[in-house]
């Protein structure tokens, strides 16, 4: 299907997410084996779409690659004949995220991010899964051999829904584990990342390093000493605590992993320990967004800054495309349904595991058993996602309620059902119409 090809059709659903789109397009344009094709940009925000299209056209012109760039406010015209469809959308975007956090806080639930677990993830799943499956089912007709490459959060729930309820090939990617591996190499062990080899497994935003080697030598026995000596353990103190308790070091840093354990988001604990990542700090996110905006405007308005998008984003989507098209082998962390890869996690649970890719496709690797406590955490989140994905597909408030009671962050709420009801009421315009007639 892809082997030997040099021209491809890429569709970006949520292209108005300019940071993701520009970085991924830059990666595509930087690949020597890709000569051209089409870049189809999709977003319901016409103004954002027009800006990104203009910026992408300038990137293409600078690269001298033979790509046609088109823009679409509806995803359907962008799908026929597509090879790779990127999901980078967020239903209602930043405003809905801010409202989710505010409502959850009012009910007593803190979330350092609010996009993977907790009530923030629950309402995102109810908002996002119907669109994911609508696109996937259209792809079954318009481009049945295409891959969905998912970056939309909650990553695990998105991948679970697509893989469980559609026939489209798909996988989810996250740079969190490789970023943590790079930080451990450079900031903890003081070596070039190329010398640091690792294996990891778990669930998205809570993976665990099962092996660490430098130049082939096991360095896990030195980790605690190096965390202390370098001060990195004090900087990422939740991760260090989890390593001490569970026996493996987690990724991708305190901002995400702390959310899986509600004790770290209690007001007293956050204050006493002076934790950096408290209830979702939108001032930090605003800064990141402003930086992304500045880089977009560098290209769009000042005709500068192209090198930033051509130097490599750190995302790994093009590694997979290169492997499928050239026969080279890539190995990355991928979100897929468990099929015995982690032996003490049930099949069907969405997991993040090392995966080889070659011209024949994806080959998730056998991990074996994780420590029992870690496996239990993977199982718990996976079953919560199963409930929430089914709730989103069937518009089933009972399964949504069950997930809220099982969620570790919702344990902070005096009234988890009231919190769910409030979130649903605030999002009725973003949910399938049937929710308006369901008694919640």
C-alpha positions in Angstrom: 0.0 0.0 0.0 2.7 2.5 1.0 6.0 0.8 0.2 8.0 2.5 -2.5 5.8 5.5 -2.7 7.1 9.1 -2.5 3.8 11.0 -2.8 1.1 11.0 -0.1 -2.2 12.7 0.8 -2.2 14.0 4.4 -5.4 15.3 6.1 -5.3 17.3 9.3 -8.5 17.3 11.4 -8.2 20.3 13.7 -5.7 22.1 11.6 -6.5 25.4 13.4 -4.3 23.9 16.1 -1.5 25.8 14.5 1.3 24.6 16.8 0.6 20.9 16.0 -0.1 21.5 12.3 2.9 23.6 11.5 5.2 21.2 13.4 3.8 18.1 11.7 3.9 19.7 8.3 7.5 20.8 8.9 8.4 17.2 9.7 6.7 15.9 6.5 8.4 18.5 4.4 11.8 17.6 5.9 11.6 13.9 5.0 13.9 13.2 2.0 11.8 10.3 0.8 8.6 12.4 0.5 8.6 14.3 -2.7 5.1 15.8 -2.6 1.4 15.2 -2.6 -1.5 17.0 -0.9 -1.9 18.7 2.5 -5.6 19.0 3.3 -6.3 21.2 6.3 -9.7 20.9 8.1 -11.1 23.1 10.8 -14.5 24.6 11.6 -12.9 27.9 12.6 -12.6 29.7 9.3 -10.3 32.5 10.4 -7.8 30.1 12.1 -8.0 27.8 9.1 -7.2 30.7 6.7 -4.2 31.7 8.7 -2.8 28.2 9.0 -3.3 27.6 5.3 -1.4 30.7 4.4 1.5 29.7 6.7 1.6 26.1 5.5 1.7 27.4 1.9 4.8 29.5 2.8 6.4 26.4 4.5 5.8 24.4 1.3 7.2 27.1 -0.9 10.3 27.4 1.2 10.8 23.6 1.1 10.3 23.5 -2.7 8.3 20.3 -2.3 5.5 19.6 -4.8 2.5 19.8 -2.4 -0.9 21.2 -3.1 -2.5 22.8 0.0 -6.3 22.9 0.4 -8.5 24.1 3.3 -11.9 22.7 4.3 -14.4 23.6 7.0 -16.0 20.1 6.7 -13.9 17.0 7.0 -15.7 15.0 4.3 -14.1 16.6 1.2 -10.7 16.1 2.7 -10.9 12.3 3.0 -11.3 10.7 -0.4 -8.0 9.0 -1.3 -6.2 10.2 1.9 -3.3 8.1 3.2 -2.8 9.5 6.7 -5.3 11.4 8.7 -4.0 13.3 11.7 -6.4 14.0 14.6 -5.3 17.1 16.4 -8.8 18.5 17.2 -10.3 19.5 20.5 -14.1 19.9 20.4 -14.7 23.6 21.4 -11.0 23.9 22.1 -9.5 26.1 24.8 -12.7 27.7 26.1 -14.3 24.4 26.9 -11.1 23.2 28.6 -11.1 26.3 30.8 -14.8 25.8 31.7 -14.2 22.1 32.5 -11.5 23.0 35.0 -13.6 25.8 36.6 -16.6 23.6 37.0 -14.5 20.7 38.4 -12.8 23.1 40.9 -16.2 24.3 42.0 -17.1 20.7 43.0 -13.8 20.2 44.8 -11.8 18.4 42.1 -8.3 19.7 41.3 -6.6 18.7 38.0 -3.1 19.6 37.0 -4.0 19.1 33.3 -7.6 17.8 33.0 -7.2 16.0 29.7 -6.4 12.4 30.5 -8.1 11.4 33.7 -10.6 13.0 36.1 -13.8 14.8 35.2 -12.0 16.9 32.6 -11.2 13.7 30.7 -14.7 12.3 31.2 -16.4 15.3 29.5 -13.8 15.4 26.8 -14.5 11.8 25.9 -18.2 12.5 25.7 -17.5 15.4 23.4 -14.8 14.0 21.3 -15.6 10.3 20.6 -18.7 10.9 18.5 -16.7 13.1 16.1 -13.8 10.6 16.0 -16.1 7.8 15.0 -18.0 9.9 12.6 -14.8 10.6 10.8 -13.6 7.0 11.0 -16.8 5.7 9.5 -16.6 8.2 6.7 -13.0 7.0 6.1 -14.3 3.4 5.8 -16.0 4.6 2.6 -13.7 7.3 1.4 -10.2 6.0 2.2 -10.4 2.6 3.8 -6.7 1.9 3.6 -5.7 5.1 5.4 -4.2 5.3 8.9 -5.5 7.6 11.6 -2.6 9.1 13.6 -4.2 10.4 16.8 -2.8 13.3 18.9 -6.2 14.3 20.4 -6.5 13.8 24.1 -7.5 11.7 26.0 -5.1 9.8 23.7 -6.0 6.4 25.2 -9.8 6.8 25.0 -9.6 8.2 21.4 -7.5 5.2 20.3 -9.7 2.7 22.1 -12.9 4.1 20.5 -11.4 4.1 17.0 -9.9 0.6 17.3 -13.0 -0.9 19.0 -15.7 0.7 16.9 -14.2 1.1 13.4 -12.3 -0.8 10.8 -9.7 1.9 10.1 -6.1 1.3 11.0 -5.0 3.7 13.7 -2.5 4.4 16.4 -1.9 7.1 18.9 1.4 8.9 19.6 2.7 10.9 22.5 6.2 12.5 22.9 6.0 12.3 26.7 8.0 9.1 27.3 10.8 10.0 24.8 11.0 13.5 26.3 11.4 12.0 29.8 14.0 9.6 28.5 15.9 12.5 27.0 15.7 14.4 30.3 16.9 11.4 32.3 19.9 11.0 29.9 20.9 14.7 29.9 19.8 16.0 33.3 20.2 12.9 35.5 22.9 10.8 33.9 24.7 13.6 32.0 25.1 11.7 28.7 24.0 12.2 25.1 20.5 10.8 24.6 21.8 8.6 21.9 23.7 6.6 24.5 20.6 6.1 26.6 18.4 3.1 25.7 15.2 2.3 27.4 12.0 0.2 27.4 8.7 1.5 28.9 5.1 0.5 29.1 1.9 1.5 30.7 -0.9 3.8 29.7 -0.8 7.2 28.0 0.6 9.9 30.4 1.6 7.2 32.9 4.2 4.9 31.4 6.9 3.2 33.4 10.5 2.6 32.4 11.1 -1.1 32.6 14.8 -0.9 31.5 17.4 1.9 31.4 20.9 1.3 29.8 23.8 3.5 28.9 26.1 2.0 26.3 24.5 -1.4 27.1 25.0 -1.2 30.9 22.1 -1.3 33.3 21.9 2.0 35.1 18.6 1.5 36.9 20.6 0.7 40.2 22.2 4.2 40.0 19.0 6.1 39.3 18.0 7.1 42.8 21.5 8.3 43.6 21.6 10.4 40.5 18.1 11.8 41.1 19.4 13.0 44.5 22.8 14.2 43.4 21.4 16.2 40.4 18.4 17.6 42.2 16.1 16.3 39.5 14.3 14.2 42.1 13.4 17.3 44.0 12.2 19.0 40.8 10.0 16.1 39.7 9.2 15.0 43.3 5.9 13.2 42.5 7.7 11.0 39.9 10.5 10.3 42.5 7.8 9.3 45.1 6.1 7.0 42.6 9.5 5.4 41.7 10.1 4.8 45.4 6.7 3.2 46.0 6.1 1.3 42.8 9.7 0.3 41.9 9.8 1.8 38.3 10.3 5.4 37.2 7.2 7.0 35.5 6.8 9.3 32.6 6.1 12.0 31.4 6.7 14.1 34.4 4.8 15.4 37.4 2.3 17.5 35.5 0.7 14.4 34.0 1.6 11.5 36.3 0.4 13.3 39.5 -3.2 13.4 38.2 -3.5 9.6 38.5 -3.0 9.8 42.3 -5.4 12.2 43.9 -3.3 12.6 47.0 -0.9 14.9 45.1 -3.7 17.3 44.2 -5.1 17.9 47.6 -4.8 21.5 48.7 -2.9 20.8 51.9 -0.4 18.5 50.1 0.2 20.9 47.3 0.8 23.7 49.7 3.0 21.8 52.1 5.2 20.3 49.5 5.2 23.4 47.2 4.3 21.3 44.2 4.9 23.0 40.9 1.9 21.6 39.0 -1.2 22.5 41.0 -4.8 22.9 39.7 -4.5 23.5 35.9 -2.5 26.8 35.5 -3.8 28.5 32.4 -1.3 31.3 32.8 1.4 28.7 31.9 -0.7 27.4 29.0 -1.3 31.0 27.8 2.4 31.4 27.7 2.9 28.3 25.6 0.1 29.4 23.3 1.6 32.9 22.9 4.9 31.4 22.0 3.2 29.2 19.3 1.3 32.3 18.1 4.6 34.2 17.8 6.2 31.5 15.7 3.2 31.3 13.4 3.3 35.1 12.9 7.1 34.9 12.3 6.3 32.9 9.2 3.0 34.5 8.3 3.8 38.2 8.8 7.5 38.6 9.1 8.7 35.8 6.6 11.1 34.5 9.2 11.4 31.5 11.6 11.1 28.8 9.0 14.0 26.9 10.5 12.1 26.2 13.7 9.6 24.1 11.8 12.2 22.3 9.8 14.5 21.3 12.7 12.3 18.5 13.9 9.3 18.7 16.2 10.1 15.7 18.4 6.8 14.1 17.2 7.3 10.7 15.7 4.6 10.4 13.1 7.0 10.6 10.1 9.1 7.8 11.6 6.2 5.5 11.1 5.4 6.9 7.6 9.1 6.4 6.6 9.1 2.8 7.9 5.9 2.0 6.0 7.2 3.6 2.8 10.9 2.7 2.8 11.0 -0.6 4.7 13.3 0.9 7.4 12.4 -0.1 10.9 11.1 2.3 13.5 10.5 1.7 17.2 8.3 4.0 19.1 5.8 4.1 21.9 2.3 3.5 20.6 -1.3 3.4 22.0 -3.0 0.2 21.0 -5.5 -2.3 22.6 -3.7 -4.9 24.7 -3.5 -8.2 23.1 -1.2 -10.0 25.6 1.5 -7.4 25.2 1.3 -6.7 29.0 0.5 -10.1 30.5 -1.2 -8.9 33.7 -3.4 -6.3 32.1 -6.7 -7.5 30.4 -6.9 -7.8 26.7 -8.9 -4.9 25.2 -7.5 -2.4 27.6 -5.8 0.5 25.8 -2.0 0.5 26.6 1.1 2.4 25.5 3.8 -0.1 24.5 7.0 -0.2 22.4 6.1 -1.0 18.8 8.2 -1.8 15.8 7.0 -0.6 12.4 8.2 -1.8 9.0 6.7 -2.0 5.5 4.2 -4.5 6.7 2.7 -2.3 9.4 2.8 -2.0 13.2 4.1 -4.8 15.4 3.5 -4.1 19.2 6.1 -5.7 21.3 5.5 -8.2 24.1 6.3 -6.5 27.4 5.6 -9.4 29.9 4.4 -8.7 33.4 4.5 -5.3 35.0 4.8 -5.0 38.8 1.4 -5.8 40.2 0.6 -2.3 41.6 1.4 -0.7 38.2 -0.6 -3.3 36.3 -3.5 -2.6 38.7 -3.4 1.1 37.8 -3.3 0.4 34.1 -6.3 -1.9 34.5 -8.3 0.6 36.5 -7.8 3.4 34.0 -8.4 1.1 31.1 -11.7 -0.1 32.5 -12.7 3.5 33.2 -12.0 4.3 29.6 -14.1 1.3 28.5 -17.1 2.7 30.4 -16.6 6.3 29.2 -16.1 5.3 25.5 -19.3 3.1 25.6 -21.1 6.0 27.4 -20.0 8.3 24.6 -21.0 5.9 21.8 -24.4 4.9 23.3 -25.1 8.2 25.1 -25.4 6.2 28.3 -25.5 8.3 31.4 -25.3 5.3 33.7 -21.9 4.2 32.5 -20.7 7.8 32.7 -21.8 7.9 36.3 -20.1 4.6 37.1 -16.9 6.0 35.6 -17.1 9.1 37.7 -17.4 7.0 40.9 -14.4 4.9 39.9 -12.2 7.9 38.9 -9.4 8.6 41.4 -9.7 12.4 41.1 -13.5 12.4 41.3 -13.0 10.9 44.8 -12.2 14.5 45.9 -15.8 15.5 45.0 -18.6 15.5 47.6 -21.1 15.0 44.7 -19.6 13.3 41.7 -23.0 12.8 40.1 -23.7 16.5 40.5 -20.4 17.3 38.9 -21.2 15.1 35.9 -24.6 16.7 35.5 -23.1 20.2 35.6 -20.5 19.3 33.0 -23.1 17.7 30.7 -25.5 20.7 31.0 -22.6 23.1 30.1 -21.8 21.0 27.0 -25.2 20.2 25.6 -24.4 22.2 22.5 -21.3 20.1 21.9 -22.8 16.7 22.6 -25.1 14.5 20.5 -28.6 15.9 20.6 -29.9 12.8 22.4 -28.2 14.1 25.6 -30.8 16.9 25.7 -33.6 14.5 26.3 -31.7 12.1 28.7 -32.5 12.5 32.3 -29.2 13.0 34.1 
